């Protein structure tokens, strides 16, 4: 129990230091039928032609500020890139948004949350423009709580 709490404290401290060191700027996004209220979306990626540049070897961060409209014990994350008509999932080490995304769980109605997480851009990803779908799902009901879509450009 103590080691679990210690690990959680370290992860929270690292996430906090990453978020305070990164310079975030608002990005253009679309709300894709989120159950929760989206307050704002920002990233530390470079913006070119309205697209978030996703450079190989980097791990751009996304910040989503939202207000839950329903309580939840936790959220899990899924990040997908749309290439033409198919979706490809970005690999995440841990899908638990409460642990990796700096959320205060359980989530309560109306309590503003700031989710911050990055996704590693691997060298094997091709140079391509993509539509990024970033979603947070309720861990119990699997309902889509948060969903944002934005344009990106993968570069090697």
C-alpha positions, -999 to 999 in steps of 0.1 A, spaced: 0 0 0 28 24 9 48 17 -22 17 22 -44 11 56 -28 48 65 -32 47 55 -69 15 76 -74 31 106 -57 62 103 -80 41 100 -111 20 130 -101 51 150 -93 66 142 -127 34 150 -145 32 183 -127 68 192 -135 63 183 -172 31 203 -174 47 234 -158 78 231 -180 59 228 -213 45 259 -230 9 252 -240 -10 270 -267 -47 266 -278 -52 243 -308 -81 241 -332 -102 211 -323 -137 197 -327 -157 182 -299 -168 147 -310 -199 141 -289 -182 143 -255 -205 136 -226 -185 160 -204 -182 198 -210 -149 206 -228 -135 239 -215 -104 241 -236 -77 221 -255 -40 231 -257 -8 214 -268 29 221 -266 34 210 -303 45 234 -330 15 246 -351 19 249 -389 -10 255 -413 -34 248 -385 -19 214 -378 -1 201 -347 34 190 -359 42 155 -344 79 151 -348 96 117 -346 113 109 -313 93 135 -294 63 131 -271 40 161 -277 16 168 -248 -21 175 -250 -40 194 -223 -78 190 -221 -96 210 -195 -131 197 -189 -160 195 -164 -176 162 -157 -214 161 -161 -216 127 -144 -195 111 -117 -169 85 -126 -145 63 -107 -119 67 -134 -112 72 -171 -91 54 -196 -76 69 -227 -75 59 -264 -56 79 -291 -62 71 -327 -50 86 -360 -72 85 -390 -54 77 -422 -77 80 -452 -106 58 -441 -89 37 -414 -79 43 -378 -45 34 -363 -40 34 -326 -11 52 -310 7 31 -284 3 42 -248 22 26 -219 -7 31 -196 -43 38 -205 -53 48 -170 -60 86 -173 -61 90 -135 -25 78 -132 -9 91 -165 -32 121 -171 -29 140 -138 -66 136 -130 -81 137 -96 -101 105 -94 -129 97 -86 -143 125 -108 -172 145 -94 -199 165 -113 -188 201 -120 -153 197 -106 -130 211 -133 -103 187 -143 -71 192 -163 -59 162 -182 -24 162 -196 -7 134 -214 17 128 -243 20 102 -269 54 91 -282 60 96 -319 79 66 -331 105 67 -359 86 40 -379 56 63 -383 54 76 -419 54 113 -428 17 119 -432 -11 143 -423 -35 128 -398 -67 134 -379 -61 127 -343 -90 114 -322 -82 117 -284 -108 100 -262 -114 94 -225 -138 66 -216 -155 59 -183 -138 28 -168 -170 12 -156 -196 21 -183 -171 25 -213 -191 56 -222 -172 83 -242 -167 110 -216 -143 132 -235 -136 132 -272 -116 158 -292 -104 157 -328 -76 178 -342 -53 178 -372 -17 167 -370 13 162 -393 37 134 -385 73 142 -394 105 122 -394 
